[in-house]
Amino acid sequence: MRRAVPLLLLAALLGGWELACRLVPLSELVLPRPAHVALVLFEEAASGRLLHHLLVTAGEMWLGLALGTGFALPVGAALAESTALRRLAQPYLIAMQVVPKLALAPLFLLWFGFGMRSIVVITALVCFFPILENTVTGLARVDPARLELFRMLRATRWQTLLRLRLPAGLPVILAGFRVAVVLALVGAVVGEFIMGRDGLGAAVMAAQGMMDTALMFALLLAIVALGSAAYGATLLAERLILSERFLP
């Protein structure tokens, strides 16, 4: 029943959409029928164009996520270990976060060129802050009694980080990673709007230029499918990591 209810809700929404298109005399340019959108989606998939754009966006999303995670984790660990460093760096990190990433697009075009590199950098910047914040928060949430025990045993900072702070903070860090996965897709698609030749975002802009509303809806469905699959994979990986086999 838990799996059937979302499917029934989806069927009801699609049925209401189809009924509204039949009852209200709207142009296909304004609101295409679901059947037309499904036909366009099938044609794009059969031609191979959809798969090409899907792979480009997925590659940019995962590359940007990996780059952002690769910087956020060590920086977050350093900030969690040093209160003075955290106080020094916090204003600059907040300033970096509040600047709209699209406002940096002209600079990225000059520095990295038009295409995938600029989009990956924007995606990495979008992912950086949530992973950083959750890393700092997770590594700081340590049982004081256990921390004192490690000090009594004369454990080094590296041993304390790997054997105490990281296992204790891993659920919070992975929660930040879940948020970053969604933001990575948003960053990749929005970056393609401006700086992409290929990818789902670039295809949406091309469909807008052709006034093909059905194609835009089909591409949006592909973006939703990609995001849902990425989020589901992240949930599965999180369950495996936090299971007793991997994390005592």
MIDOSE-1310 file (N, C-alpha, C; in nm, 2 decimals, decimal comma, always signed):
residues 248
mrra	+0,08/-0,12/+0,00/+0,00/+0,00/+0,00/+0,09/+0,13/+0,00; +0,20/+0,12/+0,07/+0,28/+0,24/+0,08/+0,34/+0,27/-0,06; +0,37/+0,17/-0,14/+0,41/+0,20/-0,28/+0,30/+0,23/-0,37; +0,18/+0,18/-0,35/+0,07/+0,20/-0,44/+0,01/+0,34/-0,42
vpll	+0,01/+0,40/-0,30/-0,05/+0,53/-0,29/+0,02/+0,64/-0,37; +0,16/+0,65/-0,37/+0,22/+0,75/-0,46/+0,19/+0,72/-0,61; +0,18/+0,60/-0,65/+0,14/+0,57/-0,79/+0,00/+0,61/-0,82; -0,09/+0,59/-0,73/-0,23/+0,63/-0,75/-0,24/+0,78/-0,75
llaa	-0,16/+0,85/-0,67/-0,16/+1,00/-0,67/-0,11/+1,05/-0,80; +0,00/+0,99/-0,85/+0,05/+1,03/-0,98/-0,05/+1,01/-1,09; -0,12/+0,89/-1,09/-0,22/+0,87/-1,19/-0,33/+0,97/-1,18; -0,37/+1,01/-1,06/-0,48/+1,11/-1,04/-0,43/+1,24/-1,09
llgg	-0,31/+1,28/-1,07/-0,25/+1,41/-1,12/-0,25/+1,41/-1,27; -0,20/+1,30/-1,33/-0,20/+1,29/-1,48/-0,34/+1,30/-1,54; -0,43/+1,22/-1,47/-0,57/+1,23/-1,52/-0,63/+1,36/-1,51; -0,60/+1,43/-1,40/-0,66/+1,57/-1,39/-0,60/+1,66/-1,49
wela	-0,47/+1,64/-1,52/-0,40/+1,73/-1,62/-0,46/+1,70/-1,76; -0,49/+1,58/-1,79/-0,55/+1,54/-1,92/-0,69/+1,60/-1,93; -0,76/+1,58/-1,82/-0,90/+1,63/-1,82/-0,91/+1,78/-1,83; -0,82/+1,85/-1,76/-0,81/+2,00/-1,77/-0,78/+2,04/-1,91
crlv	-0,69/+1,97/-1,98/-0,66/+2,01/-2,12/-0,77/+1,99/-2,21; -0,86/+1,89/-2,18/-0,97/+1,86/-2,27/-1,09/+1,96/-2,24; -1,11/+2,00/-2,12/-1,22/+2,08/-2,08/-1,19/+2,23/-2,11; -1,07/+2,27/-2,08/-1,03/+2,41/-2,10/-0,96/+2,43/-2,24
plse	-1,01/+2,51/-2,32/-0,95/+2,53/-2,46/-0,82/+2,60/-2,45; -0,72/+2,53/-2,41/-0,58/+2,59/-2,41/-0,50/+2,54/-2,52; -0,42/+2,63/-2,57/-0,33/+2,59/-2,68/-0,22/+2,49/-2,63; -0,17/+2,41/-2,72/-0,07/+2,32/-2,69/+0,06/+2,39/-2,65
lvlp	+0,07/+2,51/-2,70/+0,19/+2,60/-2,67/+0,18/+2,64/-2,52; +0,07/+2,65/-2,47/+0,05/+2,69/-2,33/+0,06/+2,57/-2,23; -0,01/+2,47/-2,26/-0,02/+2,35/-2,17/-0,04/+2,23/-2,26; +0,06/+2,15/-2,30/+0,04/+2,03/-2,38/-0,02/+1,92/-2,30
rpah	-0,09/+1,83/-2,37/-0,15/+1,71/-2,30/-0,05/+1,62/-2,26; -0,07/+1,54/-2,15/+0,03/+1,44/-2,10/+0,06/+1,34/-2,21; -0,04/+1,30/-2,29/-0,01/+1,20/-2,40/+0,09/+1,26/-2,50; +0,07/+1,39/-2,53/+0,17/+1,45/-2,62/+0,31/+1,45/-2,56
valv	+0,31/+1,49/-2,44/+0,44/+1,50/-2,37/+0,51/+1,36/-2,37; +0,43/+1,25/-2,34/+0,48/+1,12/-2,34/+0,53/+1,08/-2,47; +0,46/+1,12/-2,58/+0,50/+1,08/-2,72/+0,64/+1,15/-2,75; +0,65/+1,28/-2,71/+0,77/+1,35/-2,74/+0,89/+1,29/-2,66
lfee	+0,86/+1,25/-2,53/+0,96/+1,19/-2,45/+1,01/+1,06/-2,51; +0,92/+0,98/-2,57/+0,95/+0,86/-2,63/+1,04/+0,88/-2,76; +1,00/+0,98/-2,83/+1,07/+1,01/-2,96/+1,21/+1,06/-2,93; +1,23/+1,14/-2,82/+1,36/+1,19/-2,79/+1,45/+1,07/-2,74
aasg	+1,39/+0,98/-2,66/+1,46/+0,86/-2,61/+1,50/+0,77/-2,72; +1,41/+0,75/-2,82/+1,43/+0,66/-2,93/+1,54/+0,71/-3,02; +1,55/+0,85/-3,04/+1,65/+0,91/-3,12/+1,79/+0,91/-3,06; +1,80/+0,89/-2,93/+1,93/+0,89/-2,86/+1,97/+1,03/-2,81
rllh	+1,89/+1,13/-2,85/+1,93/+1,27/-2,80/+1,91/+1,28/-2,65; +1,80/+1,22/-2,60/+1,77/+1,23/-2,46/+1,88/+1,17/-2,38; +1,93/+1,05/-2,42/+2,03/+0,98/-2,35/+2,16/+1,06/-2,35; +2,19/+1,12/-2,46/+2,31/+1,20/-2,47/+2,31/+1,32/-2,37
hllv	+2,20/+1,39/-2,37/+2,19/+1,51/-2,28/+2,18/+1,46/-2,13; +2,12/+1,35/-2,11/+2,11/+1,29/-1,98/+2,25/+1,26/-1,92; +2,33/+1,19/-2,00/+2,46/+1,15/-1,96/+2,55/+1,28/-1,94; +2,54/+1,38/-2,02/+2,62/+1,50/-2,00/+2,58/+1,57/-1,87
tage	+2,45/+1,58/-1,84/+2,41/+1,64/-1,71/+2,45/+1,56/-1,59; +2,44/+1,43/-1,60/+2,48/+1,34/-1,49/+2,63/+1,35/-1,47; +2,70/+1,35/-1,58/+2,85/+1,36/-1,56/+2,89/+1,49/-1,49; +2,83/+1,60/-1,53/+2,86/+1,73/-1,47/+2,82/+1,74/-1,33
mwlg	+2,70/+1,68/-1,30/+2,65/+1,67/-1,16/+2,74/+1,60/-1,07; +2,78/+1,48/-1,11/+2,87/+1,39/-1,02/+3,01/+1,45/-1,01; +3,06/+1,50/-1,12/+3,20/+1,56/-1,12/+3,20/+1,68/-1,02; +3,10/+1,77/-1,03/+3,09/+1,88/-0,94/+3,07/+1,84/-0,80
lalg	+2,99/+1,74/-0,78/+2,97/+1,69/-0,64/+3,10/+1,63/-0,58; +3,17/+1,56/-0,67/+3,30/+1,50/-0,62/+3,40/+1,61/-0,59; +3,40/+1,71/-0,67/+3,50/+1,82/-0,65/+3,46/+1,90/-0,53; +3,33/+1,93/-0,51/+3,29/+2,00/-0,39/+3,31/+1,93/-0,26
tgfa	+3,28/+1,79/-0,27/+3,30/+1,71/-0,15/+3,45/+1,70/-0,12; +3,53/+1,69/-0,22/+3,68/+1,67/-0,20/+3,74/+1,80/-0,13; +3,68/+1,91/-0,15/+3,73/+2,03/-0,08/+3,66/+2,05/+0,05; +3,53/+2,02/+0,06/+3,45/+2,05/+0,18/+3,49/+1,96/+0,30
lpvg	+3,52/+1,83/+0,27/+3,55/+1,74/+0,38/+3,68/+1,78/+0,46; +3,79/+1,80/+0,39/+3,91/+1,84/+0,46/+3,90/+1,98/+0,53; +3,84/+2,07/+0,46/+3,82/+2,20/+0,52/+3,73/+2,20/+0,64; +3,62/+2,12/+0,63/+3,53/+2,10/+0,75/+3,60/+2,03/+0,86
aala	+3,69/+1,93/+0,83/+3,76/+1,87/+0,94/+3,86/+1,96/+1,01; +3,92/+2,05/+0,93/+4,02/+2,14/+0,99/+3,94/+2,25/+1,07; +3,83/+2,29/+1,03/+3,75/+2,39/+1,10/+3,69/+2,33/+1,23; +3,66/+2,20/+1,23/+3,61/+2,13/+1,35/+3,72/+2,11/+1,45
esta	+3,84/+2,10/+1,40/+3,95/+2,08/+1,50/+4,00/+2,20/+1,56; +3,98/+2,32/+1,50/+4,03/+2,44/+1,55/+3,92/+2,55/+1,56; +3,89/+2,59/+1,68/+3,79/+2,69/+1,70/+3,84/+2,83/+1,65; +3,97/+2,86/+1,67/+4,02/+2,98/+1,62/+4,02/+2,99/+1,47
lrrl	+4,05/+2,88/+1,40/+4,04/+2,88/+1,26/+3,90/+2,90/+1,21; +3,81/+2,83/+1,28/+3,67/+2,84/+1,24/+3,62/+2,99/+1,25; +3,65/+3,05/+1,36/+3,61/+3,19/+1,38/+3,67/+3,28/+1,27; +3,80/+3,25/+1,23/+3,86/+3,33/+1,13/+3,80/+3,31/+0,99
aqpy	+3,77/+3,19/+0,96/+3,72/+3,16/+0,83/+3,57/+3,18/+0,81; +3,50/+3,17/+0,91/+3,35/+3,18/+0,90/+3,30/+3,30/+0,82; +3,34/+3,42/+0,85/+3,29/+3,53/+0,77/+3,31/+3,52/+0,62; +3,43/+3,47/+0,58/+3,46/+3,45/+0,44/+3,38/+3,34/+0,38
liam	+3,36/+3,23/+0,45/+3,27/+3,12/+0,40/+3,13/+3,17/+0,38; +3,08/+3,24/+0,47/+2,94/+3,29/+0,46/+2,93/+3,39/+0,34; +3,03/+3,48/+0,33/+3,03/+3,57/+0,21/+3,04/+3,49/+0,08; +3,11/+3,39/+0,08/+3,12/+3,31/-0,05/+2,99/+3,24/-0,08
qvvp	+2,91/+3,20/+0,03/+2,79/+3,13/+0,01/+2,68/+3,23/-0,04; +2,67/+3,35/+0,02/+2,56/+3,44/-0,01/+2,58/+3,50/-0,15; +2,69/+3,50/-0,21/+2,71/+3,55/-0,35/+2,64/+3,45/-0,45; +2,54/+3,50/-0,53/+2,48/+3,41/-0,62/+2,58/+3,35/-0,72
klal	+2,57/+3,22/-0,74/+2,67/+3,16/-0,82/+2,66/+3,20/-0,97; +2,54/+3,23/-1,01/+2,52/+3,28/-1,15/+2,58/+3,41/-1,17; +2,60/+3,49/-1,07/+2,67/+3,62/-1,08/+2,82/+3,60/-1,11; +2,87/+3,48/-1,08/+3,01/+3,45/-1,11/+3,03/+3,39/-1,25
aplf	+2,92/+3,36/-1,32/+2,92/+3,30/-1,45/+3,01/+3,37/-1,54; +3,01/+3,51/-1,56/+3,10/+3,57/-1,65/+3,24/+3,55/-1,62; +3,28/+3,55/-1,49/+3,42/+3,52/-1,45/+3,46/+3,38/-1,49; +3,37/+3,29/-1,46/+3,40/+3,15/-1,49/+3,42/+3,13/-1,64
llwf	+3,34/+3,20/-1,72/+3,35/+3,19/-1,87/+3,49/+3,24/-1,91; +3,54/+3,34/-1,84/+3,68/+3,39/-1,87/+3,78/+3,30/-1,83; +3,76/+3,24/-1,71/+3,87/+3,16/-1,65/+3,87/+3,02/-1,70; +3,75/+2,96/-1,72/+3,74/+2,81/-1,76/+3,69/+2,79/-1,90
gfgm	+3,64/+2,89/-1,96/+3,58/+2,87/-2,09/+3,44/+2,83/-2,09; +3,38/+2,82/-2,21/+3,24/+2,79/-2,23/+3,23/+2,64/-2,24; +3,15/+2,58/-2,15/+3,13/+2,43/-2,15/+3,13/+2,37/-2,02; +3,18/+2,24/-2,02/+3,17/+2,16/-1,90/+3,25/+2,21/-1,78
rsiv	+3,37/+2,26/-1,81/+3,45/+2,30/-1,69/+3,39/+2,40/-1,61; +3,33/+2,51/-1,67/+3,27/+2,61/-1,59/+3,15/+2,56/-1,52; +3,07/+2,47/-1,58/+2,95/+2,41/-1,52/+2,99/+2,33/-1,40; +3,10/+2,25/-1,41/+3,14/+2,17/-1,30/+3,19/+2,25/-1,18
vita	+3,26/+2,36/-1,21/+3,30/+2,45/-1,10/+3,18/+2,51/-1,03; +3,08/+2,56/-1,10/+2,96/+2,62/-1,04/+2,89/+2,51/-0,96; +2,88/+2,39/-1,01/+2,82/+2,28/-0,93/+2,89/+2,25/-0,80; +3,03/+2,25/-0,81/+3,11/+2,23/-0,69/+3,09/+2,33/-0,59
lvcf	+3,08/+2,46/-0,63/+3,05/+2,57/-0,54/+2,92/+2,56/-0,47; +2,82/+2,52/-0,55/+2,68/+2,50/-0,49/+2,68/+2,39/-0,39; +2,76/+2,28/-0,41/+2,76/+2,17/-0,32/+2,85/+2,19/-0,20; +2,95/+2,28/-0,21/+3,05/+2,30/-0,11/+3,00/+2,33/+0,03
fpil	+2,91/+2,43/+0,04/+2,87/+2,48/+0,17/+2,79/+2,38/+0,25; +2,69/+2,32/+0,20/+2,61/+2,22/+0,28/+2,70/+2,11/+0,34; +2,79/+2,06/+0,25/+2,87/+1,95/+0,30/+2,97/+2,00/+0,41; +3,02/+2,12/+0,39/+3,11/+2,18/+0,48/+3,04/+2,21/+0,62
entv	+2,92/+2,26/+0,62/+2,85/+2,29/+0,74/+2,82/+2,16/+0,81; +2,77/+2,06/+0,74/+2,74/+1,94/+0,81/+2,86/+1,86/+0,86; +2,97/+1,88/+0,79/+3,10/+1,82/+0,84/+3,14/+1,88/+0,97; +3,14/+2,01/+0,97/+3,18/+2,08/+1,10/+3,08/+2,05/+1,21
tgla	+2,95/+2,05/+1,18/+2,85/+2,02/+1,29/+2,87/+1,87/+1,33; +2,88/+1,78/+1,24/+2,89/+1,64/+1,27/+3,02/+1,60/+1,35; +3,13/+1,66/+1,31/+3,25/+1,63/+1,38/+3,26/+1,69/+1,52; +3,18/+1,80/+1,54/+3,18/+1,87/+1,67/+3,09/+1,80/+1,77
rvdp	+3,00/+1,72/+1,72/+2,90/+1,65/+1,81/+2,96/+1,52/+1,86; +3,04/+1,53/+1,96/+3,11/+1,41/+2,01/+3,08/+1,40/+2,16; +3,06/+1,28/+2,21/+3,03/+1,26/+2,35/+3,15/+1,31/+2,43; +3,14/+1,41/+2,52/+3,26/+1,45/+2,60/+3,33/+1,35/+2,68
arle	+3,25/+1,25/+2,73/+3,31/+1,14/+2,80/+3,41/+1,06/+2,72; +3,36/+1,03/+2,59/+3,45/+0,95/+2,50/+3,57/+1,03/+2,46; +3,55/+1,16/+2,44/+3,66/+1,25/+2,40/+3,76/+1,25/+2,51; +3,72/+1,26/+2,64/+3,81/+1,26/+2,75/+3,88/+1,13/+2,76
lfrm	+3,81/+1,02/+2,73/+3,88/+0,88/+2,73/+3,99/+0,88/+2,63; +3,97/+0,93/+2,51/+4,07/+0,93/+2,41/+4,19/+1,02/+2,45; +4,16/+1,13/+2,52/+4,27/+1,21/+2,57/+4,35/+1,14/+2,68; +4,28/+1,06/+2,77/+4,35/+0,99/+2,87/+4,44/+0,88/+2,81
lrat	+4,39/+0,82/+2,70/+4,47/+0,72/+2,63/+4,58/+0,78/+2,54; +4,59/+0,91/+2,54/+4,69/+0,98/+2,46/+4,68/+0,96/+2,31; +4,56/+0,95/+2,27/+4,54/+0,94/+2,12/+4,57/+1,07/+2,05; +4,63/+1,05/+1,93/+4,66/+1,17/+1,85/+4,54/+1,23/+1,80
rwqt	+4,55/+1,35/+1,74/+4,43/+1,42/+1,68/+4,38/+1,34/+1,56; +4,48/+1,28/+1,49/+4,44/+1,20/+1,37/+4,36/+1,07/+1,41; +4,41/+1,01/+1,52/+4,34/+0,89/+1,57/+4,20/+0,93/+1,62; +4,19/+1,04/+1,69/+4,06/+1,08/+1,75/+3,97/+1,12/+1,64
llrl	+4,02/+1,18/+1,53/+3,93/+1,21/+1,42/+3,88/+1,09/+1,35; +3,97/+0,99/+1,32/+3,93/+0,87/+1,24/+3,84/+0,78/+1,33; +3,87/+0,76/+1,45/+3,81/+0,66/+1,53/+3,70/+0,71/+1,62; +3,69/+0,84/+1,64/+3,58/+0,89/+1,73/+3,50/+0,99/+1,66
rlpa	+3,56/+1,10/+1,61/+3,48/+1,21/+1,56/+3,41/+1,17/+1,43; +3,48/+1,10/+1,34/+3,42/+1,07/+1,21/+3,31/+0,97/+1,22; +3,32/+0,85/+1,30/+3,21/+0,76/+1,31/+3,09/+0,83/+1,38; +3,12/+0,92/+1,48/+3,00/+0,98/+1,55/+2,93/+1,09/+1,46
glpv	+3,01/+1,15/+1,37/+2,95/+1,26/+1,29/+2,91/+1,21/+1,15; +2,93/+1,09/+1,12/+2,90/+1,04/+0,98/+2,75/+1,05/+0,94; +2,66/+1,03/+1,03/+2,52/+1,05/+0,99/+2,49/+1,19/+0,95; +2,54/+1,29/+1,02/+2,52/+1,43/+0,99/+2,59/+1,47/+0,86
ilag	+2,71/+1,41/+0,84/+2,78/+1,44/+0,72/+2,71/+1,39/+0,60; +2,65/+1,26/+0,61/+2,58/+1,20/+0,50/+2,45/+1,27/+0,47; +2,39/+1,33/+0,58/+2,27/+1,41/+0,55/+2,30/+1,54/+0,47; +2,41/+1,60/+0,50/+2,46/+1,71/+0,41/+2,49/+1,67/+0,27
frva	+2,54/+1,54/+0,25/+2,57/+1,49/+0,12/+2,44/+1,47/+0,04; +2,33/+1,43/+0,11/+2,20/+1,41/+0,05/+2,15/+1,55/-0,01; +2,16/+1,65/+0,07/+2,12/+1,78/+0,03/+2,21/+1,83/-0,09; +2,34/+1,80/-0,08/+2,43/+1,84/-0,19/+2,40/+1,77/-0,32
vvla	+2,35/+1,65/-0,32/+2,32/+1,58/-0,44/+2,21/+1,65/-0,52; +2,11/+1,69/-0,45/+2,00/+1,77/-0,51/+2,05/+1,90/-0,56; +2,13/+1,97/-0,48/+2,18/+2,10/-0,53/+2,28/+2,08/-0,65; +2,35/+1,97/-0,65/+2,44/+1,95/-0,76/+2,36/+1,94/-0,90
lvga	+2,25/+1,87/-0,90/+2,17/+1,87/-1,02/+2,11/+2,01/-1,05; +2,07/+2,08/-0,95/+2,02/+2,22/-0,98/+2,14/+2,30/-1,04; +2,25/+2,29/-0,98/+2,37/+2,37/-1,03/+2,41/+2,33/-1,17; +2,41/+2,20/-1,20/+2,44/+2,16/-1,33/+2,34/+2,21/-1,44
vvge	+2,21/+2,20/-1,41/+2,11/+2,24/-1,51/+2,11/+2,39/-1,52; +2,12/+2,46/-1,41/+2,12/+2,61/-1,43/+2,25/+2,66/-1,50; +2,36/+2,59/-1,47/+2,48/+2,62/-1,54/+2,47/+2,60/-1,69; +2,40/+2,49/-1,73/+2,38/+2,46/-1,87/+2,29/+2,57/-1,94
fimg	+2,20/+2,63/-1,86/+2,12/+2,73/-1,91/+2,20/+2,85/-1,98; +2,32/+2,87/-1,91/+2,40/+2,99/-1,95/+2,52/+2,95/-2,03; +2,59/+2,84/-1,99/+2,72/+2,80/-2,04/+2,73/+2,67/-2,10; +2,62/+2,60/-2,13/+2,62/+2,47/-2,18/+2,58/+2,46/-2,33
rdgl	+2,66/+2,37/-2,40/+2,62/+2,33/-2,54/+2,53/+2,21/-2,54; +2,56/+2,12/-2,44/+2,48/+2,00/-2,43/+2,43/+1,98/-2,29; +2,35/+1,88/-2,27/+2,29/+1,86/-2,14/+2,14/+1,90/-2,13; +2,08/+1,86/-2,03/+1,93/+1,88/-2,02/+1,90/+2,03/-2,01
gaav	+1,98/+2,10/-1,94/+1,95/+2,25/-1,93/+1,96/+2,32/-2,06; +2,07/+2,28/-2,14/+2,09/+2,34/-2,27/+1,97/+2,30/-2,36; +1,93/+2,17/-2,35/+1,82/+2,13/-2,43/+1,69/+2,20/-2,40; +1,67/+2,23/-2,27/+1,55/+2,31/-2,23/+1,55/+2,45/-2,30
maaq	+1,67/+2,51/-2,30/+1,68/+2,64/-2,36/+1,66/+2,63/-2,51; +1,71/+2,53/-2,57/+1,69/+2,51/-2,71/+1,54/+2,49/-2,74; +1,47/+2,41/-2,66/+1,33/+2,39/-2,68/+1,25/+2,52/-2,66; +1,29/+2,60/-2,56/+1,23/+2,73/-2,54/+1,24/+2,82/-2,67
gmmd	+1,36/+2,82/-2,73/+1,38/+2,90/-2,85/+1,29/+2,85/-2,96; +1,26/+2,72/-2,97/+1,18/+2,67/-3,07/+1,03/+2,68/-3,03; +1,00/+2,73/-2,91/+0,86/+2,73/-2,86/+0,79/+2,60/-2,86; +0,87/+2,50/-2,82/+0,82/+2,36/-2,82/+0,80/+2,33/-2,67
talm	+0,68/+2,36/-2,62/+0,64/+2,34/-2,48/+0,64/+2,19/-2,44; +0,59/+2,10/-2,53/+0,59/+1,96/-2,50/+0,73/+1,91/-2,48; +0,82/+1,95/-2,56/+0,96/+1,91/-2,54/+1,02/+1,96/-2,41; +0,98/+2,08/-2,37/+1,03/+2,14/-2,24/+0,98/+2,05/-2,13
fall	+0,85/+2,02/-2,13/+0,79/+1,93/-2,03/+0,86/+1,79/-2,03; +0,89/+1,74/-2,14/+0,95/+1,61/-2,15/+1,09/+1,61/-2,09; +1,16/+1,72/-2,11/+1,30/+1,74/-2,06/+1,29/+1,76/-1,91; +1,19/+1,83/-1,86/+1,18/+1,85/-1,72/+1,15/+1,72/-1,65
laiv	+1,07/+1,63/-1,71/+1,05/+1,50/-1,66/+1,18/+1,42/-1,65; +1,26/+1,43/-1,75/+1,39/+1,36/-1,75/+1,48/+1,42/-1,63; +1,47/+1,55/-1,61/+1,55/+1,60/-1,50/+1,50/+1,55/-1,36; +1,37/+1,54/-1,35/+1,31/+1,48/-1,23/+1,35/+1,34/-1,21
algs	+1,35/+1,26/-1,32/+1,39/+1,12/-1,31/+1,54/+1,11/-1,27; +1,62/+1,19/-1,33/+1,76/+1,19/-1,29/+1,78/+1,23/-1,15; +1,72/+1,33/-1,10/+1,73/+1,37/-0,96/+1,68/+1,27/-0,86; +1,57/+1,20/-0,90/+1,51/+1,10/-0,81/+1,60/+0,98/-0,80
aayg	+1,66/+0,94/-0,92/+1,75/+0,83/-0,92/+1,88/+0,86/-0,84; +1,93/+0,98/-0,85/+2,05/+1,01/-0,78/+2,03/+1,02/-0,63; +1,91/+1,07/-0,59/+1,88/+1,08/-0,45/+1,85/+0,94/-0,39; +1,79/+0,85/-0,47/+1,77/+0,72/-0,42/+1,90/+0,64/-0,41
atll	+1,99/+0,66/-0,50/+2,12/+0,59/-0,49/+2,19/+0,64/-0,37; +2,18/+0,77/-0,34/+2,25/+0,83/-0,22/+2,19/+0,77/-0,09; +2,06/+0,75/-0,09/+1,99/+0,69/+0,03/+2,04/+0,55/+0,05; +2,05/+0,48/-0,06/+2,09/+0,34/-0,05/+2,24/+0,33/+0,00
aerl	+2,32/+0,42/-0,06/+2,46/+0,42/-0,01/+2,47/+0,46/+0,14; +2,39/+0,55/+0,18/+2,39/+0,59/+0,32/+2,35/+0,48/+0,41; +2,25/+0,40/+0,37/+2,21/+0,29/+0,46/+2,32/+0,18/+0,46; +2,39/+0,16/+0,35/+2,49/+0,06/+0,36/+2,61/+0,11/+0,45
ilse	+2,64/+0,24/+0,44/+2,75/+0,29/+0,51/+2,72/+0,29/+0,66; +2,60/+0,32/+0,70/+2,56/+0,33/+0,84/+2,52/+0,20/+0,90; +2,52/+0,09/+0,81/+2,48/-0,04/+0,86/+2,59/-0,09/+0,95; +2,55/-0,20/+1,03/+2,65/-0,25/+1,13/+2,77/-0,32/+1,06
rflp	+2,75/-0,35/+0,93/+2,86/-0,42/+0,86/+2,98/-0,32/+0,83; +2,94/-0,19/+0,81/+3,04/-0,09/+0,78/+3,07/+0,01/+0,89; +2,98/+0,03/+0,98/+3,00/+0,13/+1,09/+2,96/+0,06/+1,22; +3,05/+0,03/+1,30/+3,01/-0,04/+1,43/+2,94/+0,06/+1,52
